[in-house]
Amino acid sequence: MQLIYNDTVLATVGELMNEAQVRHFLIINELNVPFEALTFRFEHEEALEYRRLSYLRESDPLYMEWQFDQTEAAKQAWLDKVAEIKARFPLPQTPGS
């Protein structure tokens, strides 16, 4: 995972990190950059793993709620969460795609 600020790569981190870990990383490395201003670039496998973990934690409970309720509102909440996760962890573009 790469931490990017103003189109400049600040760091390349070889492990999955959550928000708290990234914030801590910024502090201990004296990178005076607000977390909210960072963008992230992921390798393909990293993006897939972050998506998998996020689906388990965030969207799967909404899916189960939709299966139980069978309402359009519950279905839309689940679909919106899936779209949010995909946007948060985009797959890298490969040449020709």
Secondary structure, 3 states (H helix, E strand, C coil): CEEEECCEEEEECCCCCCHHHHHHHHHHCCCCCCHHHCEEECCHHHHHHHHHHHHHHHHHHHHHHHHHHCCHHHHHHHHHHHHHHHHHCCCCCCCCC
